[in-house]
Amino acid sequence: MAEPKTKQHDGSVEAFLETVEDRKRVEDCRVVMEMMERVTGEEPAMWGPSIIGFGSYHYVYASGREGDWPLTGVSPRKQSLSLYVMAGFDRYEELMARLGKHRTGKSCLYVNRLEDVDLDVLEELVRLSVEHMRSRYG
């Protein structure tokens, strides 16, 4: 079975952030990182080349594939700030309606500018997702 490509490693979060050209994106990322550290009680760690993760959980699929992934995380991508909300968004419809301007993927929340979203709602979303993941995966 293939190894997951994205793994936690001991690379420097600060060194990674220094490589990001868009300084506003880095500022936004730092705000989100502070919030995620507060919510999880975990230090930031690099996952793969560009994800800053907080905490971790171990998953096992019915297929037998398994691995580890951060409880939550953020990446200052070129097109948008990507936040990893591992519980997904279906159970948080009311919060999503109040969040502000964003797009979503399966477990990714994409925000162009942090000013476009309500930070209190964002923190509640991350907190509920982390609680859900911790209760599901121990």
mmCIF file of the C-alpha atoms, coordinates in Angstrom:
data_MODEL
# 
_entry.id   MODEL 
# 
loop_
_atom_site.group_PDB 
_atom_site.id 
_atom_site.type_symbol 
_atom_site.label_atom_id 
_atom_site.label_alt_id 
_atom_site.label_comp_id 
_atom_site.label_asym_id 
_atom_site.label_entity_id 
_atom_site.label_seq_id 
_atom_site.pdbx_PDB_ins_code 
_atom_site.Cartn_x 
_atom_site.Cartn_y 
_atom_site.Cartn_z 
_atom_site.occupancy 
_atom_site.B_iso_or_equiv 
_atom_site.pdbx_formal_charge 
_atom_site.auth_seq_id 
_atom_site.auth_comp_id 
_atom_site.auth_asym_id 
_atom_site.auth_atom_id 
_atom_site.pdbx_PDB_model_num 
ATOM 1   C CA . MET A 1 1   ? 0.000   0.000  0.000  1.00 0.00 ? 1   MET A CA 1 
ATOM 2   C CA . ALA A 1 2   ? 1.331   3.457  -0.899 1.00 0.00 ? 2   ALA A CA 1 
ATOM 3   C CA . GLU A 1 3   ? 2.590   5.722  1.850  1.00 0.00 ? 3   GLU A CA 1 
ATOM 4   C CA . PRO A 1 4   ? 0.694   8.995  2.329  1.00 0.00 ? 4   PRO A CA 1 
ATOM 5   C CA . LYS A 1 5   ? 2.597   11.877 0.718  1.00 0.00 ? 5   LYS A CA 1 
ATOM 6   C CA . THR A 1 6   ? 1.716   14.456 3.357  1.00 0.00 ? 6   THR A CA 1 
ATOM 7   C CA . LYS A 1 7   ? 3.401   13.678 6.663  1.00 0.00 ? 7   LYS A CA 1 
ATOM 8   C CA . GLN A 1 8   ? 4.430   15.670 9.680  1.00 0.00 ? 8   GLN A CA 1 
ATOM 9   C CA . HIS A 1 9   ? 8.124   16.541 9.740  1.00 0.00 ? 9   HIS A CA 1 
ATOM 10  C CA . ASP A 1 10  ? 10.474  18.723 11.738 1.00 0.00 ? 10  ASP A CA 1 
ATOM 11  C CA . GLY A 1 11  ? 10.780  21.474 9.140  1.00 0.00 ? 11  GLY A CA 1 
ATOM 12  C CA . SER A 1 12  ? 10.619  25.042 10.421 1.00 0.00 ? 12  SER A CA 1 
ATOM 13  C CA . VAL A 1 13  ? 7.244   26.771 10.190 1.00 0.00 ? 13  VAL A CA 1 
ATOM 14  C CA . GLU A 1 14  ? 9.015   30.149 10.251 1.00 0.00 ? 14  GLU A CA 1 
ATOM 15  C CA . ALA A 1 15  ? 11.400  29.150 7.455  1.00 0.00 ? 15  ALA A CA 1 
ATOM 16  C CA . PHE A 1 16  ? 8.423   28.033 5.364  1.00 0.00 ? 16  PHE A CA 1 
ATOM 17  C CA . LEU A 1 17  ? 6.545   31.299 5.989  1.00 0.00 ? 17  LEU A CA 1 
ATOM 18  C CA . GLU A 1 18  ? 9.610   33.256 4.859  1.00 0.00 ? 18  GLU A CA 1 
ATOM 19  C CA . THR A 1 19  ? 9.302   31.592 1.426  1.00 0.00 ? 19  THR A CA 1 
ATOM 20  C CA . VAL A 1 20  ? 5.753   32.907 0.888  1.00 0.00 ? 20  VAL A CA 1 
ATOM 21  C CA . GLU A 1 21  ? 5.871   35.989 -1.348 1.00 0.00 ? 21  GLU A CA 1 
ATOM 22  C CA . ASP A 1 22  ? 2.478   37.473 -0.432 1.00 0.00 ? 22  ASP A CA 1 
ATOM 23  C CA . ARG A 1 23  ? 3.218   39.139 2.931  1.00 0.00 ? 23  ARG A CA 1 
ATOM 24  C CA . LYS A 1 24  ? -0.486  39.895 3.551  1.00 0.00 ? 24  LYS A CA 1 
ATOM 25  C CA . ARG A 1 25  ? -1.230  36.191 3.141  1.00 0.00 ? 25  ARG A CA 1 
ATOM 26  C CA . VAL A 1 26  ? 1.479   35.457 5.723  1.00 0.00 ? 26  VAL A CA 1 
ATOM 27  C CA . GLU A 1 27  ? -0.036  38.006 8.136  1.00 0.00 ? 27  GLU A CA 1 
ATOM 28  C CA . ASP A 1 28  ? -3.455  36.381 7.724  1.00 0.00 ? 28  ASP A CA 1 
ATOM 29  C CA . CYS A 1 29  ? -1.881  32.953 8.194  1.00 0.00 ? 29  CYS A CA 1 
ATOM 30  C CA . ARG A 1 30  ? -0.259  34.068 11.451 1.00 0.00 ? 30  ARG A CA 1 
ATOM 31  C CA . VAL A 1 31  ? -3.624  35.268 12.811 1.00 0.00 ? 31  VAL A CA 1 
ATOM 32  C CA . VAL A 1 32  ? -5.188  31.891 11.968 1.00 0.00 ? 32  VAL A CA 1 
ATOM 33  C CA . MET A 1 33  ? -2.202  30.046 13.449 1.00 0.00 ? 33  MET A CA 1 
ATOM 34  C CA . GLU A 1 34  ? -2.610  31.886 16.764 1.00 0.00 ? 34  GLU A CA 1 
ATOM 35  C CA . MET A 1 35  ? -6.298  30.975 16.821 1.00 0.00 ? 35  MET A CA 1 
ATOM 36  C CA . MET A 1 36  ? -5.620  27.304 15.960 1.00 0.00 ? 36  MET A CA 1 
ATOM 37  C CA . GLU A 1 37  ? -2.936  27.060 18.640 1.00 0.00 ? 37  GLU A CA 1 
ATOM 38  C CA . ARG A 1 38  ? -5.361  28.552 21.188 1.00 0.00 ? 38  ARG A CA 1 
ATOM 39  C CA . VAL A 1 39  ? -8.172  26.178 20.148 1.00 0.00 ? 39  VAL A CA 1 
ATOM 40  C CA . THR A 1 40  ? -6.086  22.995 20.030 1.00 0.00 ? 40  THR A CA 1 
ATOM 41  C CA . GLY A 1 41  ? -3.491  23.691 22.711 1.00 0.00 ? 41  GLY A CA 1 
ATOM 42  C CA . GLU A 1 42  ? -0.969  22.323 20.193 1.00 0.00 ? 42  GLU A CA 1 
ATOM 43  C CA . GLU A 1 43  ? 2.163   23.859 18.686 1.00 0.00 ? 43  GLU A CA 1 
ATOM 44  C CA . PRO A 1 44  ? 2.285   24.392 14.901 1.00 0.00 ? 44  PRO A CA 1 
ATOM 45  C CA . ALA A 1 45  ? 4.136   21.771 12.868 1.00 0.00 ? 45  ALA A CA 1 
ATOM 46  C CA . MET A 1 46  ? 4.904   21.358 9.187  1.00 0.00 ? 46  MET A CA 1 
ATOM 47  C CA . TRP A 1 47  ? 2.992   18.682 7.270  1.00 0.00 ? 47  TRP A CA 1 
ATOM 48  C CA . GLY A 1 48  ? 4.330   18.118 3.800  1.00 0.00 ? 48  GLY A CA 1 
ATOM 49  C CA . PRO A 1 49  ? 5.821   21.098 2.009  1.00 0.00 ? 49  PRO A CA 1 
ATOM 50  C CA . SER A 1 50  ? 3.122   23.687 2.761  1.00 0.00 ? 50  SER A CA 1 
ATOM 51  C CA . ILE A 1 51  ? 0.600   22.767 5.483  1.00 0.00 ? 51  ILE A CA 1 
ATOM 52  C CA . ILE A 1 52  ? 0.966   24.112 9.012  1.00 0.00 ? 52  ILE A CA 1 
ATOM 53  C CA . GLY A 1 53  ? -0.866  21.604 11.192 1.00 0.00 ? 53  GLY A CA 1 
ATOM 54  C CA . PHE A 1 54  ? -1.988  21.503 14.802 1.00 0.00 ? 54  PHE A CA 1 
ATOM 55  C CA . GLY A 1 55  ? -2.336  18.204 16.640 1.00 0.00 ? 55  GLY A CA 1 
ATOM 56  C CA . SER A 1 56  ? -2.985  14.976 14.786 1.00 0.00 ? 56  SER A CA 1 
ATOM 57  C CA . TYR A 1 57  ? -5.280  11.992 14.519 1.00 0.00 ? 57  TYR A CA 1 
ATOM 58  C CA . HIS A 1 58  ? -4.843  8.517  13.074 1.00 0.00 ? 58  HIS A CA 1 
ATOM 59  C CA . TYR A 1 59  ? -7.345  7.312  10.465 1.00 0.00 ? 59  TYR A CA 1 
ATOM 60  C CA . VAL A 1 60  ? -8.001  3.857  9.028  1.00 0.00 ? 60  VAL A CA 1 
ATOM 61  C CA . TYR A 1 61  ? -10.205 3.459  5.957  1.00 0.00 ? 61  TYR A CA 1 
ATOM 62  C CA . ALA A 1 62  ? -12.280 0.370  5.184  1.00 0.00 ? 62  ALA A CA 1 
ATOM 63  C CA . SER A 1 63  ? -9.819  -0.325 2.357  1.00 0.00 ? 63  SER A CA 1 
ATOM 64  C CA . GLY A 1 64  ? -7.075  -0.745 4.945  1.00 0.00 ? 64  GLY A CA 1 
ATOM 65  C CA . ARG A 1 65  ? -5.345  2.478  4.015  1.00 0.00 ? 65  ARG A CA 1 
ATOM 66  C CA . GLU A 1 66  ? -4.310  4.409  7.091  1.00 0.00 ? 66  GLU A CA 1 
ATOM 67  C CA . GLY A 1 67  ? -2.287  7.398  8.145  1.00 0.00 ? 67  GLY A CA 1 
ATOM 68  C CA . ASP A 1 68  ? -2.023  10.474 10.273 1.00 0.00 ? 68  ASP A CA 1 
ATOM 69  C CA . TRP A 1 69  ? -3.337  13.953 9.570  1.00 0.00 ? 69  TRP A CA 1 
ATOM 70  C CA . PRO A 1 70  ? -3.520  17.225 11.511 1.00 0.00 ? 70  PRO A CA 1 
ATOM 71  C CA . LEU A 1 71  ? -6.641  17.952 13.577 1.00 0.00 ? 71  LEU A CA 1 
ATOM 72  C CA . THR A 1 72  ? -6.711  21.327 11.859 1.00 0.00 ? 72  THR A CA 1 
ATOM 73  C CA . GLY A 1 73  ? -4.292  23.352 9.805  1.00 0.00 ? 73  GLY A CA 1 
ATOM 74  C CA . VAL A 1 74  ? -3.680  26.247 7.496  1.00 0.00 ? 74  VAL A CA 1 
ATOM 75  C CA . SER A 1 75  ? -1.688  26.928 4.356  1.00 0.00 ? 75  SER A CA 1 
ATOM 76  C CA . PRO A 1 76  ? -0.939  30.324 2.784  1.00 0.00 ? 76  PRO A CA 1 
ATOM 77  C CA . ARG A 1 77  ? -1.512  29.255 -0.816 1.00 0.00 ? 77  ARG A CA 1 
ATOM 78  C CA . LYS A 1 78  ? -1.156  31.649 -3.753 1.00 0.00 ? 78  LYS A CA 1 
ATOM 79  C CA . GLN A 1 79  ? -4.856  31.809 -4.593 1.00 0.00 ? 79  GLN A CA 1 
ATOM 80  C CA . SER A 1 80  ? -6.263  31.829 -1.060 1.00 0.00 ? 80  SER A CA 1 
ATOM 81  C CA . LEU A 1 81  ? -5.667  31.010 2.558  1.00 0.00 ? 81  LEU A CA 1 
ATOM 82  C CA . SER A 1 82  ? -6.591  27.331 2.927  1.00 0.00 ? 82  SER A CA 1 
ATOM 83  C CA . LEU A 1 83  ? -7.895  26.138 6.286  1.00 0.00 ? 83  LEU A CA 1 
ATOM 84  C CA . TYR A 1 84  ? -8.257  22.445 7.016  1.00 0.00 ? 84  TYR A CA 1 
ATOM 85  C CA . VAL A 1 85  ? -11.555 21.771 8.811  1.00 0.00 ? 85  VAL A CA 1 
ATOM 86  C CA . MET A 1 86  ? -11.383 18.001 9.033  1.00 0.00 ? 86  MET A CA 1 
ATOM 87  C CA . ALA A 1 87  ? -14.951 17.433 10.234 1.00 0.00 ? 87  ALA A CA 1 
ATOM 88  C CA . GLY A 1 88  ? -16.225 18.936 6.977  1.00 0.00 ? 88  GLY A CA 1 
ATOM 89  C CA . PHE A 1 89  ? -18.988 21.530 6.778  1.00 0.00 ? 89  PHE A CA 1 
ATOM 90  C CA . ASP A 1 90  ? -22.361 19.718 6.544  1.00 0.00 ? 90  ASP A CA 1 
ATOM 91  C CA . ARG A 1 91  ? -22.980 19.785 10.298 1.00 0.00 ? 91  ARG A CA 1 
ATOM 92  C CA . TYR A 1 92  ? -22.149 23.502 10.541 1.00 0.00 ? 92  TYR A CA 1 
ATOM 93  C CA . GLU A 1 93  ? -24.642 25.073 8.127  1.00 0.00 ? 93  GLU A CA 1 
ATOM 94  C CA . GLU A 1 94  ? -25.673 27.849 10.527 1.00 0.00 ? 94  GLU A CA 1 
ATOM 95  C CA . LEU A 1 95  ? -22.053 28.848 11.192 1.00 0.00 ? 95  LEU A CA 1 
ATOM 96  C CA . MET A 1 96  ? -21.177 28.702 7.497  1.00 0.00 ? 96  MET A CA 1 
ATOM 97  C CA . ALA A 1 97  ? -24.092 31.037 6.719  1.00 0.00 ? 97  ALA A CA 1 
ATOM 98  C CA . ARG A 1 98  ? -22.635 33.605 9.157  1.00 0.00 ? 98  ARG A CA 1 
ATOM 99  C CA . LEU A 1 99  ? -18.960 33.155 8.237  1.00 0.00 ? 99  LEU A CA 1 
ATOM 100 C CA . GLY A 1 100 ? -18.678 35.612 5.362  1.00 0.00 ? 100 GLY A CA 1 
ATOM 101 C CA . LYS A 1 101 ? -17.085 35.312 1.944  1.00 0.00 ? 101 LYS A CA 1 
ATOM 102 C CA . HIS A 1 102 ? -15.507 31.878 1.436  1.00 0.00 ? 102 HIS A CA 1 
ATOM 103 C CA . ARG A 1 103 ? -15.442 28.727 -0.683 1.00 0.00 ? 103 ARG A CA 1 
ATOM 104 C CA . THR A 1 104 ? -15.255 25.127 0.468  1.00 0.00 ? 104 THR A CA 1 
ATOM 105 C CA . GLY A 1 105 ? -13.956 21.777 -0.665 1.00 0.00 ? 105 GLY A CA 1 
ATOM 106 C CA . LYS A 1 106 ? -14.547 18.519 1.181  1.00 0.00 ? 106 LYS A CA 1 
ATOM 107 C CA . SER A 1 107 ? -12.542 19.550 4.252  1.00 0.00 ? 107 SER A CA 1 
ATOM 108 C CA . CYS A 1 108 ? -10.940 22.769 3.022  1.00 0.00 ? 108 CYS A CA 1 
ATOM 109 C CA . LEU A 1 109 ? -12.142 26.276 3.641  1.00 0.00 ? 109 LEU A CA 1 
ATOM 110 C CA . TYR A 1 110 ? -10.761 28.838 1.208  1.00 0.00 ? 110 TYR A CA 1 
ATOM 111 C CA . VAL A 1 111 ? -10.611 32.511 2.215  1.00 0.00 ? 111 VAL A CA 1 
ATOM 112 C CA . ASN A 1 112 ? -9.156  35.205 -0.037 1.00 0.00 ? 112 ASN A CA 1 
ATOM 113 C CA . ARG A 1 113 ? -8.694  37.748 2.748  1.00 0.00 ? 113 ARG A CA 1 
ATOM 114 C CA . LEU A 1 114 ? -9.232  37.285 6.464  1.00 0.00 ? 114 LEU A CA 1 
ATOM 115 C CA . GLU A 1 115 ? -11.153 40.576 6.516  1.00 0.00 ? 115 GLU A CA 1 
ATOM 116 C CA . ASP A 1 116 ? -13.829 38.817 4.426  1.00 0.00 ? 116 ASP A CA 1 
ATOM 117 C CA . VAL A 1 117 ? -14.847 36.510 7.296  1.00 0.00 ? 117 VAL A CA 1 
ATOM 118 C CA . ASP A 1 118 ? -16.090 36.837 10.869 1.00 0.00 ? 118 ASP A CA 1 
ATOM 119 C CA . LEU A 1 119 ? -13.147 35.692 13.009 1.00 0.00 ? 119 LEU A CA 1 
ATOM 120 C CA . ASP A 1 120 ? -15.358 34.700 15.949 1.00 0.00 ? 120 ASP A CA 1 
ATOM 121 C CA . VAL A 1 121 ? -17.424 32.442 13.688 1.00 0.00 ? 121 VAL A CA 1 
ATOM 122 C CA . LEU A 1 122 ? -14.234 31.025 12.164 1.00 0.00 ? 122 LEU A CA 1 
ATOM 123 C CA . GLU A 1 123 ? -12.851 30.201 15.611 1.00 0.00 ? 123 GLU A CA 1 
ATOM 124 C CA . GLU A 1 124 ? -16.106 28.513 16.629 1.00 0.00 ? 124 GLU A CA 1 
ATOM 125 C CA . LEU A 1 125 ? -16.042 26.454 13.421 1.00 0.00 ? 125 LEU A CA 1 
ATOM 126 C CA . VAL A 1 126 ? -12.465 25.308 14.067 1.00 0.00 ? 126 VAL A CA 1 
ATOM 127 C CA . ARG A 1 127 ? -13.224 24.585 17.742 1.00 0.00 ? 127 ARG A CA 1 
ATOM 128 C CA . LEU A 1 128 ? -16.270 22.443 16.911 1.00 0.00 ? 128 LEU A CA 1 
ATOM 129 C CA . SER A 1 129 ? -14.377 20.575 14.190 1.00 0.00 ? 129 SER A CA 1 
ATOM 130 C CA . VAL A 1 130 ? -11.442 19.829 16.523 1.00 0.00 ? 130 VAL A CA 1 
ATOM 131 C CA . GLU A 1 131 ? -13.832 18.653 19.261 1.00 0.00 ? 131 GLU A CA 1 
ATOM 132 C CA . HIS A 1 132 ? -15.584 16.387 16.748 1.00 0.00 ? 132 HIS A CA 1 
ATOM 133 C CA . MET A 1 133 ? -12.310 14.909 15.492 1.00 0.00 ? 133 MET A CA 1 
ATOM 134 C CA . ARG A 1 134 ? -10.993 14.314 19.001 1.00 0.00 ? 134 ARG A CA 1 
ATOM 135 C CA . SER A 1 135 ? -14.215 12.587 20.053 1.00 0.00 ? 135 SER A CA 1 
ATOM 136 C CA . ARG A 1 136 ? -14.236 10.435 16.920 1.00 0.00 ? 136 ARG A CA 1 
ATOM 137 C CA . TYR A 1 137 ? -10.564 9.490  16.837 1.00 0.00 ? 137 TYR A CA 1 
ATOM 138 C CA . GLY A 1 138 ? -9.656  9.783  20.523 1.00 0.00 ? 138 GLY A CA 1 
# 
